[in-house]
Amino acid sequence: MTLRIPPVAPQSRVAAERRGAVIGRFCHGCAVSFGQYEARHVGKGITGRDHIASPCPHEGELFRAGETWWEPAVQVLPAPPAAAPVAAPAGPAPAPPK
């Protein structure tokens, strides 16, 4: 079975029209997203680096409202389709200069 995780980013770094649902918490210390119902910054997050050489300075702390070291992690929605280029009106070509 394959676990598919949608693209996740911190809420402040995603344009409003591309923000999806809040699916977790993003730690600015280690750049890892943790699940929405995780109460503490412990273990391996849902997204981020697999191997971290040194522990995060916030390891073991509670995700308290108002703290500046974390923010909500949101799903990144796909970009809207690009608008088709406007074609020039069909008509006779201008005469070359003499």
Secondary structure as GFF3:
##gff-version 3
##sequence-region A 1 98
A	DSSP	beta_strand	8	10	.	.	.	ID=ss1
A	DSSP	three_ten_helix	11	13	.	.	.	ID=ss2
A	DSSP	three_ten_helix	16	18	.	.	.	ID=ss3
A	DSSP	beta_strand	19	27	.	.	.	ID=ss4
A	DSSP	beta_strand	32	35	.	.	.	ID=ss5
A	DSSP	beta_strand	70	76	.	.	.	ID=ss6
###
